Structure formats: C-alpha cells, structure tokens
Amino acid sequence: MIVIGGGLAGLAASVALAEAGWRVRLFEQRPFLGGRAASYVLPDGEHVDNCQHVTFGCCTNLEDFYRRVGSGNKIKFFDRLLLLDPQGRRGEMHAGILPAPFHMTGSFLTFSPLALKDKIAIARAFYSILQSGGHPPELDEPGGLSMLAWLQRHKQTDAAISRFWRVVLVSALSEELDHIDARYGIDVFWKAVLSNKTGYRMGVPAVALGDLYDGCRASIEEKGGEVVFRSPLRGLKIENNKLNAVIFDNGREESADAYVIALPHLVLSAILPESLKQTDTALGNLDKIMVAPITGVHFWFDRQVMTEPFITLLDTTTQWIFNKTALYATENGASTVKAPAPAQASAKENGQYLQLVISASHDLLQKPRQEIIDLCLAEVRHALPAAREAVLTKATVIKEAAAIFSPQPGVDRWRPMQQTSIAGLFLAGDWTATGWPATMEGAVRSGYLAAEAVLRSARTPQKFIQPDLKPDGLAGIWAKD
C-alpha cells in the first residue's frame, strides 16, 4: 500500500490501513508530517505553527484520530469563548443549565456587543434551522445558495451578520459569507451550537502542531510500514485504466497493490494526464474548486500582555488572538515546546508569545509583511491595554495562499469520491466528497473514507468513520434521521 502525502488526510488513511493489517509506505515531500496543519522551526530555533488549528466537540473523527495516535491528551478543551469589540465590550458564550438547543440562551441574552433587535433576528434564524433539523429546504436549490443570501432571506440585521454570523463562520470555514455554501454555514450552527450541549467546546493543541503526529510514524512502522520524507510525487504510471506505479525524482518508480493520493487538489490536477482529465469528469473538474487564504501573525512581547487563553476580536482585521505561552504551559508552568535559549530566558522574565489568525485574508496577500505587522500590532494594543507599554521583540507573518478549498455555493458537484474510475487509485483530502467543509475533521474523514474504499475493493470491508455527535436534550425533537 502506498500513500502519497503526510497531511492529516494521508496520515488518517495510513494509520487506518496499518491497523487493518496493510503494510503502508507513506511518501511525503517535506521533512516533516502534518501538511497544512504542521509546525516548523524558525532560523533562530523558535517553533511556530503554520497556522493555529483548533477542534470542536462535534469533530468526532478528529478526536478518534488523535486517540489512535496517542495525542488525545495533547488537546486542551475550553467551555467559554470570549469576544471583544473595539469599544471594549466583552461577550462570553458558554453553556448554561438548560438542555440543548437552549443551553447558550443565558450567555446569548447578555451578549453586550449585540442589541436586542439583533438577537431577535438571530433567534428567528435559529428556529428555522431547528425546524428543519439542520437542513432548511432552500439549501437544495440548484447551484447552491450562499450563506449571505440565506441570512438576507431570513432578515438578519447588519450587526447580526457582521458581529455574529460572520465572526463564527469566517473563522470556522475560512471564507466570506457570500462565498460560503449555506449548507456548510448552517451545518456549523446545527452541529456545533444547537444540536448538542458539548458540540461548541473548543479544543486547542497544548503542543506545537508537529508534536501531535509523533505517534503516526510509530503506528505505521510498528505494523511493518515506513515513512519516507523528501519524496515529491512527479507522475503517475497509468496503463489500461489501472495505476501501476507512482513516479518520483529521477524517474524512480514505486509500485503497490493500491495507492491513496492525499495531495492538495490543484497539485494532483497538475500531475494527472490531460487525457484522463478529459475522459473522467470527476478528475477533470478539480481546477474548478477554488482556494482561500489564511494568514498567521506571530508576536513575541517582552512581558505578559494577555491572561486569557484566546480572544475573538470583532470589527477588526485580526480575528483571533491565541495566548501560546499559556496554551503551551504545563501545570508546573513549564512549556511543552522546546525553545532556543534566548526564548527560554525571555519566558522566565514573563515574556509572552501570541499568535493571531486572519481567515479569508484575501486583502492581505499582496500587502508587505511589515504593513501587516503594523496593522495587527495596532489592533492588539487597542484590544489589550497591557500591550501598549510592552516591547515587541520579534514578529513574523505566515501567508498560506491556498490554505483551504473554498466552500463556494455548489462546490460539492466538483468534489470527487475517494474511489476513482482508475483501478488501484484512491483519493484523500478535505476537498474530496466528505460532507464536511475544509477542516481538520474533514481531512480525517477523507482519510478514513479512502481506507474504507481500499478495503471494500479488497473485499475485506471495515468501518473507520465515526458517527456525528448525537443530538441531545430537546434538540432530538427536531433532529432528522
């Protein structure tokens, strides 16, 4: 068995197939695992994540994957989400004593950044989602319906859209509301907010992202497999509608009984033979799946400027501020991340490391990094008074131009299944047909689905996909089977 690509999709497929008894050879072009959810080391030795990635209580397959590779205890879960507007008004979302779907009613009613008319409008939209069990009938319109259009149909106020719906969905789906299929936007609220009391709980890695995958290599190698780094795929050898080998640098060929290609869809499209793309529409339409960017900004201050583990900012370019120093801290105050000696000394002197996240950062792609740093620093100092006197000792910007596939209205018609028309060729990636948007949960689901397809083809079927979080409380009244 050959798997190409060491991101979450390829890792999930590899671990599942290794557990099913297959000898897996995983080839990754970079010298580390994790793909777009990876971490790397700066020239001065500092460990940074490519972008801050989080999970939620409703991400059942990602939780299962972390358990399989021994990383379940490396995620810190939080029950309270703090939001801050430019006027300094704070809003806090958390579950109260009421059952789902009313568990957040208390914190919602006291959410100061929204006026009463905004809350009434949101409540009406929530009721529409509930009545349909998470799938309003208008979502089935040909060509798809944008989330913005759905919100306008449901008479959402401008403030409700900008300070509630957009805040949640741009962060969750990394795209603007007019470029989000309403199906996915509503899914976020049904699965994470309304149907289960724990679906909204946010899990943040307490280690560098790369450390989450330590157990993946062992899981593969313990079953007789191997992980090969610095091995970029250069081509596919397809004969008589069957994949017979994959081609690496210098024309080196590797063959196996089956192959899972877990690469970004545009990378795969560039490798596929044009003749195949013309005859197989499932593979020929990959270029129609758009991409969207995410920008990460990393700040190191000479002192503590923030006490919360994370904050969401309203009406600013910066969307999230993550307190990496606090998130990485163990119970005795030590850090879970190895840092170079100067950084360790700075930490002892109460220095602080923050990571900022800007999803759907289309406007930032062409901006110079220093301009982005200056913009975000001004927003951080406005939001965090303690930062106004602090010295910014270091900063870096990471732009990921193709961070995710864009969940455009109607995008599902272009997303291929994991099993292809080419014998032996299987696909994995959050962009394949998973029923989920571009999330770590979607990536893991794709890997599990690819593994299931391989095993079905070999007539040894096995299930890896975990069921969604079950509706609880009173939400079950509206849930559809």
C-alpha positions in Angstrom: 0.0 0.0 0.0 1.4 3.4 -1.0 0.1 6.7 0.5 1.2 10.0 -1.0 1.0 13.0 1.3 1.7 13.3 5.0 -1.0 15.8 5.9 -4.0 14.8 8.1 -5.8 13.0 5.3 -2.8 10.9 4.3 -2.0 10.2 8.0 -5.6 9.2 8.8 -5.6 6.8 5.8 -2.2 5.4 6.6 -3.0 4.8 10.3 -6.3 3.2 9.5 -4.9 0.9 6.8 -1.9 -0.1 9.1 -4.4 -1.0 11.8 -6.3 -3.1 9.2 -3.1 -5.1 8.6 -1.8 -3.5 5.4 1.9 -2.6 5.1 1.8 1.1 4.4 4.6 3.1 2.7 3.9 6.8 3.2 5.8 9.3 1.0 5.9 13.0 2.0 7.7 15.7 0.0 8.7 17.7 3.1 10.9 16.6 6.0 8.0 16.6 8.5 4.4 15.5 8.8 1.2 17.5 9.2 0.8 19.2 5.8 -1.0 22.5 6.2 -1.6 21.7 9.9 2.1 21.5 10.7 4.8 23.4 12.6 8.3 24.2 11.8 11.4 25.9 13.2 12.4 29.5 12.5 16.1 30.3 11.8 16.6 31.2 15.5 15.2 27.9 16.6 11.8 29.0 17.6 8.9 26.6 16.9 5.9 28.1 15.2 2.7 26.5 13.8 1.9 27.1 10.2 -1.5 28.4 11.4 -3.4 28.0 14.6 -5.7 25.0 14.2 -8.5 24.0 16.6 -11.1 21.3 17.0 -14.6 21.3 18.5 -16.7 18.8 20.4 -18.6 17.9 17.3 -15.4 16.8 15.5 -15.8 13.1 16.3 -13.4 11.7 13.7 -10.6 14.1 14.5 -11.0 13.1 18.2 -10.8 9.4 17.1 -7.7 10.0 15.1 -5.9 11.8 18.0 -6.8 8.8 20.2 -5.4 6.3 17.7 -2.1 8.1 17.6 -1.8 8.8 21.3 -2.4 12.6 21.1 -5.8 12.8 22.8 -4.1 14.2 26.0 -2.4 17.0 24.0 -5.6 18.9 23.4 -6.9 21.5 25.9 -10.7 21.9 25.8 -12.4 25.2 26.8 -16.0 25.8 27.7 -16.0 29.6 27.4 -15.5 31.7 24.3 -14.6 35.3 24.9 -15.3 38.0 22.3 -14.2 41.7 22.4 -15.4 44.6 20.3 -13.5 47.9 19.6 -15.5 49.7 22.3 -14.1 47.3 24.9 -17.4 45.5 25.4 -17.0 41.8 26.2 -19.3 39.0 25.2 -18.9 35.5 26.5 -20.5 32.4 25.0 -20.8 29.2 27.2 -23.4 26.5 28.0 -25.7 27.0 30.9 -28.0 24.7 32.8 -30.7 24.5 30.1 -30.7 21.5 27.7 -29.8 21.7 24.0 -30.8 23.7 21.9 -31.3 26.3 24.6 -28.0 25.7 26.5 -26.5 29.0 25.4 -29.6 31.2 25.9 -28.2 32.9 29.1 -24.9 34.0 27.6 -26.6 34.9 24.3 -29.1 37.2 26.0 -26.3 39.0 27.9 -24.0 39.3 24.9 -23.3 43.0 25.0 -21.9 43.6 21.5 -25.4 42.9 20.1 -28.6 44.9 20.5 -31.9 43.3 21.3 -33.2 43.5 17.7 -30.1 41.7 16.5 -30.6 38.9 19.0 -34.3 38.5 18.0 -33.3 38.2 14.3 -30.7 35.6 15.2 -33.2 33.7 17.3 -35.6 33.6 14.3 -32.9 32.2 12.1 -32.0 29.6 14.7 -35.6 28.5 14.9 -35.7 28.0 11.1 -32.6 25.8 11.4 -34.1 23.8 14.3 -37.4 23.3 12.5 -35.6 21.7 9.6 -33.4 19.5 11.7 -30.3 21.4 10.4 -31.3 21.2 6.7 -33.7 24.0 5.5 -35.3 23.0 2.2 -33.9 26.0 0.3 -30.4 24.5 0.6 -31.3 22.1 -2.1 -31.7 24.8 -4.8 -29.8 24.1 -8.0 -26.3 25.6 -8.0 -26.3 26.2 -4.2 -27.2 29.2 -2.1 -24.7 31.4 -0.4 -24.8 31.9 3.4 -25.1 35.6 2.9 -28.2 35.2 0.7 -29.7 32.8 3.3 -29.2 35.3 6.0 -30.7 38.1 4.0 -33.8 35.9 3.2 -34.1 35.5 7.0 -34.0 39.2 7.6 -30.8 39.3 9.6 -29.7 42.8 10.7 -26.4 44.2 9.6 -25.0 43.9 13.1 -26.2 40.3 13.5 -24.4 39.4 10.2 -21.1 41.3 10.9 -20.9 40.6 14.7 -22.3 37.1 15.0 -22.7 35.1 11.8 -19.6 36.4 10.1 -17.5 36.1 13.2 -18.3 32.4 13.6 -18.4 31.3 10.0 -15.3 33.1 8.6 -13.3 31.6 11.5 -14.8 28.1 11.0 -14.9 28.0 7.2 -12.1 30.5 6.3 -14.2 32.2 3.7 -16.5 35.2 3.4 -20.3 34.7 3.7 -21.0 35.3 0.0 -18.5 32.6 -0.9 -19.8 30.0 1.6 -22.5 27.5 0.6 -25.3 28.0 3.1 -25.4 24.2 3.7 -22.0 24.4 5.4 -22.7 27.6 7.3 -25.9 26.1 8.7 -24.1 22.8 9.4 -21.7 24.7 11.7 -24.5 26.0 13.8 -26.5 22.8 13.8 -23.6 20.5 14.8 -21.5 22.9 16.9 -24.1 25.1 18.6 -27.7 23.8 18.5 -27.9 20.0 18.5 -25.6 19.1 21.4 -24.6 20.8 24.6 -20.9 19.9 24.1 -20.6 20.5 20.3 -19.2 24.0 20.7 -16.4 23.2 23.1 -13.2 24.3 21.5 -10.0 22.2 21.7 -6.7 23.9 21.2 -3.4 21.9 20.9 -1.2 22.3 24.0 1.8 21.4 22.0 3.3 22.5 18.6 1.2 21.1 15.8 4.0 18.9 14.7 4.1 17.1 18.1 0.5 15.9 17.5 1.8 13.5 14.9 4.6 11.8 16.8 2.6 8.7 17.2 1.7 8.5 13.5 5.1 7.3 12.3 5.2 4.8 15.1 1.7 3.5 14.2 2.8 2.9 10.6 6.3 1.5 11.3 5.2 -0.8 14.1 3.0 -2.6 11.6 5.9 -3.1 9.2 5.4 0.1 7.1 7.7 3.1 6.6 7.6 6.8 6.2 9.8 8.4 3.5 10.4 12.1 3.6 11.7 14.4 0.9 9.8 12.4 -1.8 7.7 14.7 -4.0 5.4 12.9 -6.4 6.3 13.7 -10.1 3.8 11.5 -12.0 1.5 8.5 -12.3 2.0 5.5 -14.5 -1.5 4.6 -15.7 -1.9 1.7 -18.1 -5.2 0.1 -19.3 -7.2 2.2 -16.8 -5.1 1.0 -13.9 -2.5 2.7 -11.7 0.7 0.6 -11.9 3.3 2.8 -10.3 4.0 6.3 -8.9 6.9 8.2 -10.2 9.4 10.3 -8.0 12.5 12.3 -8.8 14.9 10.9 -11.4 12.2 8.7 -12.8 12.2 6.4 -9.8 9.1 4.2 -9.7 7.4 2.6 -6.8 4.6 0.1 -7.1 1.9 -1.3 -4.7 -1.4 -3.2 -4.7 -3.2 0.1 -4.1 -2.5 3.8 -3.9 -4.0 6.7 -1.9 -3.1 10.1 -3.2 -3.6 12.6 -0.4 -2.3 15.8 -2.0 -3.9 19.3 -2.5 -6.4 19.1 -5.3 -4.5 21.6 -7.5 -1.3 19.7 -7.0 -3.0 16.5 -8.1 -4.6 18.1 -11.0 -1.2 19.3 -12.3 0.1 15.7 -12.2 -2.9 13.9 -13.8 -2.6 13.2 -17.5 -4.7 15.5 -19.6 -6.2 12.6 -21.5 -7.5 11.3 -18.1 -9.0 14.6 -17.1 -10.8 14.9 -20.4 -12.4 11.5 -20.1 -13.1 11.4 -16.3 -15.2 14.4 -15.2 -14.7 13.6 -11.5 -11.0 14.2 -12.0 -11.3 16.8 -14.8 -13.1 19.3 -12.7 -10.6 19.7 -9.8 -9.5 23.1 -11.1 -13.0 24.4 -10.6 -12.6 24.0 -6.8 -11.3 27.4 -5.6 -9.0 28.1 -2.7 -8.9 30.6 0.1 -6.1 32.1 2.1 -5.3 32.2 5.9 -2.7 34.5 7.4 -1.0 33.9 10.7 0.8 36.6 12.6 3.2 35.8 15.4 4.2 38.3 18.1 6.7 37.9 20.9 6.4 40.6 23.7 8.9 41.3 26.5 6.2 40.9 29.1 2.8 39.4 29.7 0.1 41.3 27.9 -2.8 38.8 27.9 -4.2 36.5 30.6 -7.0 34.7 28.6 -6.0 31.6 26.6 -7.6 33.2 23.5 -9.9 36.0 22.4 -12.0 36.7 19.4 -11.9 40.3 18.2 -15.0 42.0 16.5 -14.8 44.5 13.7 -11.1 44.2 13.1 -8.7 42.6 10.6 -7.4 40.4 13.4 -10.0 37.7 14.2 -8.4 35.6 16.9 -5.5 36.1 19.4 -4.1 32.9 20.9 -2.0 33.1 24.0 0.5 30.5 23.0 2.6 30.9 26.2 -0.4 30.0 28.3 -1.6 27.2 25.9 1.8 25.6 26.0 2.2 25.9 29.7 2.1 22.7 31.8 0.6 22.6 35.3 4.0 23.5 36.9 4.5 26.4 34.5 7.0 24.7 32.2 6.5 24.9 28.4 5.6 21.9 26.3 7.5 23.4 23.4 11.3 23.4 23.2 12.6 26.9 22.6 16.1 28.3 22.0 18.0 29.6 25.0 17.1 33.3 24.4 13.4 32.5 24.2 13.6 30.4 27.3 15.3 33.2 29.2 12.6 35.6 27.9 9.8 33.3 29.1 11.3 33.3 32.6 11.2 37.1 32.6 7.5 36.9 31.8 7.7 37.4 28.1 4.7 36.3 26.0 4.1 34.7 22.6 0.8 35.4 20.8 -0.4 34.0 17.6 -3.0 35.9 15.5 -5.2 34.3 12.9 -6.9 36.1 9.9 -9.0 33.7 7.9 -10.2 34.6 4.3 -7.3 37.0 4.2 -7.6 37.8 0.5 -6.8 41.5 1.1 -3.5 40.7 2.9 -1.9 38.5 0.2 -0.4 41.4 -1.6 0.5 43.5 1.4 4.1 43.7 2.7 4.7 41.7 5.8 5.7 44.8 7.8 2.4 46.5 6.9 0.5 43.5 8.2 2.6 43.5 11.4 1.9 47.2 12.0 -1.8 46.8 11.3 -2.2 43.8 13.7 0.0 45.3 16.4 -2.2 48.4 16.5 -5.2 46.2 16.9 -3.6 44.1 19.6 -2.6 47.2 21.5 -6.1 48.6 21.2 -7.7 45.4 22.5 -5.1 44.6 25.2 -4.1 47.6 27.3 -1.1 45.8 28.7 0.4 45.6 25.2 0.6 49.3 24.8 3.7 49.6 27.1 5.1 46.3 26.0 8.0 46.0 23.6 7.5 43.8 20.6 10.8 41.8 20.5 10.0 39.7 17.4 7.3 39.2 14.8 6.7 37.0 11.8 3.9 36.6 9.2 3.0 33.4 7.5 0.7 33.7 4.5 -1.0 30.5 3.3 -2.5 31.5 -0.1 -4.1 28.1 -0.7 -4.9 27.2 2.9 -8.2 25.6 2.2 -10.6 24.8 -0.6 -13.2 27.5 -0.7 -16.7 26.2 0.3 -18.4 28.1 -2.6 -22.1 27.6 -3.3 -22.5 24.4 -5.3 -18.9 23.2 -4.7 -20.0 19.7 -3.9 -20.6 18.9 -7.6 -16.9 19.2 -8.2 -15.7 17.1 -5.2 -14.7 13.6 -6.2 -15.4 10.4 -4.3 -12.4 8.6 -2.7 -12.6 5.7 -5.0 -11.9 6.6 -8.6 -12.6 5.1 -12.0 -8.9 4.1 -12.2 -8.2 0.7 -10.7 -6.0 1.0 -7.6 -6.2 4.8 -7.4 -7.9 6.3 -4.3 -8.1 9.9 -3.2 -7.9 11.5 0.2 -8.1 15.2 1.2 -10.6 17.6 2.8 -11.6 18.6 -0.8 -12.9 15.1 -1.6 -16.6 14.3 -1.0 -16.8 14.1 2.8 -19.9 16.0 3.5 -17.8 18.4 5.5 -16.0 21.7 4.5 -12.2 22.3 4.7 -11.5 21.4 8.3 -9.2 19.0 10.1 -12.3 16.9 10.8 -13.0 16.8 7.0 -9.4 15.8 6.3 -9.5 12.9 8.7 -12.9 11.8 7.4 -11.5 11.7 3.9 -8.6 9.6 5.0 -10.9 7.2 6.8 -13.2 7.0 3.8 -10.3 6.3 1.5 -9.2 3.5 3.8 -12.7 2.1 3.8 -12.8 2.2 -0.1 -9.4 0.4 -0.3 -10.7 -2.4 2.0 -14.0 -2.7 0.1 -12.1 -3.0 -3.1 -10.0 -5.8 -1.5 -13.3 -7.5 -0.3 -12.3 -7.0 3.4 -14.6 -4.2 4.4 -14.1 -2.3 7.6 -15.5 0.9 9.1 -13.5 3.7 10.4 -15.8 6.7 10.1 -17.2 7.7 13.5 -20.9 8.9 13.7 -21.7 12.6 14.3 -22.3 13.8 17.8 -25.8 12.7 18.6 -28.4 15.5 19.3 -29.2 15.6 23.0 -31.6 17.4 25.3 -34.6 18.7 23.4 -32.7 19.0 20.1 -33.6 15.4 19.4 -37.2 16.6 18.8 -36.1 18.3 15.6 -33.3 16.0 14.5 -33.7 14.2 11.2 -32.6 10.6 10.9 
